[in-house]
Amino acid sequence: MASGLVSVIIPTLNEQSGIETTISSIPKSKIKEKFGYDLEIIVIDGNSDDLTRDIAEKMGAKVIIEKDRGYGRACKTGFSAANGDILITVDADNSYPADRITEYLDKLKEKDLDFITINRFAGMEKGAMSFTRRVGNKILTLTMCLLYSVQIRDSQSGMWIMKKDFISKIRLNSDDMPISEEIKVIAFKFFKALELDGKYYRRVGKSKLSIIKVGWKNLKYLFEYKKIIKFAIKSPAEITSRT
């Protein structure tokens, strides 16, 4: 059995309703038994004013407060803080299939992949996503595929399984929701990446996203990113200086 560490990164902002269920669904013992990996859970909190941080700490998570708002900023803070050889991201609302992490780790190892993303549309629970969000996601995914010549079915999924080495080699620009499409463009164009079928459940707690605003921002970013994608991969000197 291999030894190592898996880091599960969970961005949060007022997620007291879902954080306990989310952490509980992570199969800690299975990860240890099957792969020999220890587990750390890192909650990157956007300065919640509810009990999110208290609950997360009670559940054994390391909590880091990120005062600069933004989903992308939270993810990048989590990547920097993580000690694991493998990094996994999930949302704090129990909408992603964290209970299937061992299955996805199997694929990462078996195919020697750098990055895996989970397709939510393959097993979506009724009511988990509104019609407007479905249409918006399809438009964003189609645009991404056409602009960047990649094949993917869910450009906005937030459950990723990846090697820390992959993160160390790339430069992520977005501090907001577009990081989800940005990281996939990089992974599928320049690394060994795979999209796997997953589940998507009705979120626990109230969503804080403005669907139209976020969708428009993500669409604009897909076009804007074409100008800077050439800077996505760090030079060998940059990578060495940070190790």
N, C-alpha and C positions, 0 to 999 in steps of 0.2 A: 504494500500500500504506500502511495506517495505521501509525503508530508508537505505542508504548506499552509497558506492562509487565504481564505476567501473574505472579501469585504463587501458587505451589502450596504449600499448608500441610499438613503431615503430622504429626499427633500420634503420639508414640511412647512406649513403655515396654517395655524389654527385647525389641526387635524386630530383633535382629541377623540372624536367619534370613531376614527378608523385606525389609529396608530397601534393600539394594542392588538387588534385582530391581525393587522398586517405583519407585525413582528412575530406573533404566535404562529403564523402560517409558514414561516421560514423553517425548513426541515433541518435544523441544526444537527440532530443526532444522525440522520441519514447521510448528511454531507461528511461527517466524521467517519462513520462506519464504512461507507462506500469508497471514499477517496483518501481518507486519512487527513483531511483538511480541518483545521480549526476555523472558527468563524468570528468575525467582528461585525457589529452592526453600527453604522454611523448615521445619525440623524442630523441633517443640516437644516437648522430651523431659522426661518425668516423673522425671528423675534415675535413669536406667537404670543397672544395675550390670553390664551386659554390654558388648559392643563396638558397640552401636547408634550412639552419637555419633561414634565414630572412623570407622566406615564411612560415615556420612552426610557427614561433613566431607571424607573422601577423595573422595566422589562430587560434591563441589562445593556441598553444601547449607550454608546458614547454620543453625547449631544454637543454640537458646535453651533453657536449662534452666528448667523451670517446677516449682518445689518444691511448690506447692500441687497436690495430686493431683486428678484429675477430667478426663474427656473434654471437658466444656464449658469448663472453665478453660483447657485447652490450646488449644481452638479460639479462644476470645476473646483469648488472648495472641497467637496467630497473626494474628488479624484486626488487632490493634493494631500489630503489628510489620511487617505487609505494606505494601509500597510500591506494589503493583500497582493498575492501574485495574480489573482483573478478578482475583477471588480464586477459587481452586479448592481443595477439600478432598478428600483421599483417605486411606485407612488405610495403615499401613506394612506390611501383611501380603500385599500384592499380590492382594487379593481383588477390587479394583475395576478397571474397564477404562480405566486411565490412557492407554492407547494410542489411545483414541477422543476424546481431549480436543479435537482440532481440529474434529471433527464437532459436538461440543456448543458450541464457541465459535461455529461457523457459525450455529447456531440462536439463540444469545443475541443475535448481531448482526442476523440476518435478521428476527427478530420483535421486536427492541428490548425484550428481557426484562430484568427485574431479577434473576431467580433461576431456576435450573434444578436439579432433583434427579433422580437416576438410579434407576429402578425395577429392583431386583436380580432380581425374580421373572420378568422377561421373558426372561432367558437365564441361568438358574442351572445351574452345573456340578453334576453328580451328586456328592453328598457334601459340598457347600459349606455346607449348613445342615441341622442336625438337624431331625427331625420336631417336637420340642418348640419349637424356635426358630421354625419355620414357623408353627405354631399360635399362638404368642405374638405374632408379628408381625401375623398376620391379625386377632387380637383388638384389638391396639393401633391398627391402621390403621382398623378399623371404628369403634372408639370415637372416634377423632379425627374421622373424617368426620361422625359423628352429632352430636358435641358442637359442632363448629365449622362445620358446613355447608360443608365443602370436599370436593373430589373428588381422591382420591389413592389409589394402590395399594400404596405402600411408605413408611409413615410413619417408619421407622427407618433408611433409607438414609443413609450417611455421605459420599456423593460429591455435592458441590454445586458449581455454577458460578454465580458471581454478580458483580454490579458492586460495587465498593468503596463507591459512593454509596449502595447499598442498606444495607450494613452501617452506614454513618455515620448513617443515619436511624432505626435501631431500637435498642431496649434489650433485651438478652438477659439473662434472669434466672438460668437454670440453670448450675451449674458442673459438672454431671455428664452422664450419658447422655441425660436428657430434653431437652437442648439440640437434639437432632436433630428431635424432634417440635415443639418450641417454634419453631424458626426456620421450619419449614414452615407452621405455623399462621399466623404473621405474614406470610410471603411470599404465601400463597395467599388470605388474607383482604384484604390491604391493598395488594398490589403486583402487577405483571405476572409471573406465575410459571408454570412448565410442568414437568411430569414427563415424562421421556424414557426409552424402553427402554434398558437397558444389559445388562451381564453381571455375574455374580458367581461368582468362582472359589474353590476350596478355599484356605483361608488357608495361608500359609507360616509355620510356627511354631505354638506352642501358644497357644490362647485363654486369656485371664486373667479372663474374665467369668463371674460366677455368674448363669446364665440366669434362674432363678426370682427371685432377688433384684432383678436389673436390670429384669426384666419387671414385677414388682409396683411398683417405684419409678416406672417410666415410666407405668404405668396410673394410679397415684395422682396423678401430676403433671398428667395431662390434665384431671382434675377440679379440682385446686387452681389451675391456671393460669387458669381461667375468672374468678377473682376479681381477677387482676392484668393481664389482657390489655389493659385500657384504658390501661395505662402503656407499652405496647410501642413506640409511635411517639414519638420525641423531638419536642419543640417546635422551631420554627424557630430560636429563640434558643439552644437547646442545641446544635443542629447548627452554627450559625455560630461559636459560641465554641470549637469544637473544630477548625475549619478554619484 
